[in-house]
Amino acid sequence: MTKLTIEQAIREALHDDGMITKYEARVLRELILADNYISKEEKTHLQKAMEENSADEAAFEILSVLLFRDTCASSKYRF
């Protein structure tokens, strides 16, 4: 079984209706925080999806909190 990347997970979430729903955002959040760290790559893919307005309002809120927390967090502190 191969590990699902964030890019693949976002693509899969967008495949059915072109939007990331609240449920899909929660799943993405769990995938991203599985290692208690938000990588640059994960952040880049999230930002791209959000800039393209690919998330409904609830999903946007969930995903933007991840980006905000990562931006504000000191590098020595992890989630």
C-alpha positions as a Markdown table, in Angstrom:
| # | Residue | x | y | z |
|---|---|---|---|---|
| 1 | Met | 0.0 | 0.0 | 0.0 |
| 2 | Thr | 1.4 | 3.4 | -1.0 |
| 3 | Lys | 1.3 | 6.4 | 1.2 |
| 4 | Leu | -1.2 | 9.0 | 0.0 |
| 5 | Thr | 0.5 | 12.4 | -0.5 |
| 6 | Ile | -1.3 | 15.6 | 0.4 |
| 7 | Glu | -1.2 | 16.6 | -3.3 |
| 8 | Gln | -3.0 | 13.3 | -4.2 |
| 9 | Ala | -5.5 | 13.7 | -1.4 |
| 10 | Ile | -6.4 | 17.3 | -2.5 |
| 11 | Arg | -6.7 | 16.1 | -6.1 |
| 12 | Glu | -9.0 | 13.3 | -5.0 |
| 13 | Ala | -11.1 | 15.6 | -2.9 |
| 14 | Leu | -11.5 | 18.0 | -5.9 |
| 15 | His | -12.2 | 15.2 | -8.3 |
| 16 | Asp | -16.0 | 14.7 | -7.6 |
| 17 | Asp | -17.3 | 18.3 | -7.5 |
| 18 | Gly | -14.3 | 20.6 | -7.7 |
| 19 | Met | -14.5 | 21.7 | -4.1 |
| 20 | Ile | -13.0 | 20.6 | -0.8 |
| 21 | Thr | -15.8 | 20.0 | 1.7 |
| 22 | Lys | -15.8 | 20.3 | 5.5 |
| 23 | Tyr | -15.4 | 16.5 | 5.8 |
| 24 | Glu | -12.6 | 16.4 | 3.2 |
| 25 | Ala | -10.8 | 19.2 | 5.0 |
| 26 | Arg | -11.0 | 17.3 | 8.3 |
| 27 | Val | -9.4 | 14.3 | 6.6 |
| 28 | Leu | -6.7 | 16.5 | 5.0 |
| 29 | Arg | -6.0 | 18.0 | 8.5 |
| 30 | Glu | -5.6 | 14.5 | 10.0 |
| 31 | Leu | -3.2 | 13.5 | 7.2 |
| 32 | Ile | -1.2 | 16.7 | 7.5 |
| 33 | Leu | -1.0 | 16.5 | 11.3 |
| 34 | Ala | -0.3 | 12.7 | 11.4 |
| 35 | Asp | 3.4 | 13.5 | 12.0 |
| 36 | Asn | 2.8 | 16.6 | 14.2 |
| 37 | Tyr | 4.4 | 18.8 | 11.6 |
| 38 | Ile | 3.3 | 20.8 | 8.6 |
| 39 | Ser | 5.9 | 20.5 | 5.9 |
| 40 | Lys | 6.7 | 23.2 | 3.3 |
| 41 | Glu | 5.3 | 20.9 | 0.6 |
| 42 | Glu | 2.0 | 20.4 | 2.5 |
| 43 | Lys | 1.7 | 24.1 | 3.1 |
| 44 | Thr | 2.4 | 24.9 | -0.6 |
| 45 | His | -0.4 | 22.5 | -1.7 |
| 46 | Leu | -2.8 | 23.9 | 0.8 |
| 47 | Gln | -2.2 | 27.5 | -0.2 |
| 48 | Lys | -2.6 | 26.6 | -3.8 |
| 49 | Ala | -5.9 | 24.9 | -3.3 |
| 50 | Met | -7.1 | 27.8 | -1.1 |
| 51 | Glu | -5.9 | 30.5 | -3.6 |
| 52 | Glu | -7.9 | 28.7 | -6.3 |
| 53 | Asn | -11.1 | 28.9 | -4.2 |
| 54 | Ser | -11.3 | 25.1 | -4.1 |
| 55 | Ala | -12.8 | 24.9 | -0.6 |
| 56 | Asp | -16.2 | 25.6 | 0.7 |
| 57 | Glu | -16.5 | 28.1 | 3.6 |
| 58 | Ala | -16.2 | 25.5 | 6.4 |
| 59 | Ala | -13.3 | 23.7 | 4.7 |
| 60 | Phe | -11.5 | 27.1 | 4.1 |
| 61 | Glu | -11.7 | 27.8 | 7.8 |
| 62 | Ile | -10.3 | 24.4 | 8.8 |
| 63 | Leu | -7.4 | 24.6 | 6.3 |
| 64 | Ser | -6.6 | 28.3 | 6.9 |
| 65 | Val | -6.2 | 27.6 | 10.7 |
| 66 | Leu | -3.6 | 25.0 | 9.7 |
| 67 | Leu | -1.7 | 27.6 | 7.7 |
| 68 | Phe | -2.0 | 30.3 | 10.4 |
| 69 | Arg | -0.9 | 28.0 | 13.2 |
| 70 | Asp | 2.1 | 26.9 | 11.1 |
| 71 | Thr | 3.1 | 30.6 | 10.3 |
| 72 | Cys | 2.8 | 31.6 | 13.9 |
| 73 | Ala | 4.4 | 28.6 | 15.5 |
| 74 | Ser | 8.0 | 28.7 | 16.6 |
| 75 | Ser | 10.2 | 26.2 | 14.9 |
| 76 | Lys | 11.0 | 24.5 | 18.2 |
| 77 | Tyr | 7.4 | 23.8 | 19.0 |
| 78 | Arg | 5.4 | 21.1 | 17.2 |
| 79 | Phe | 1.6 | 20.4 | 17.2 |
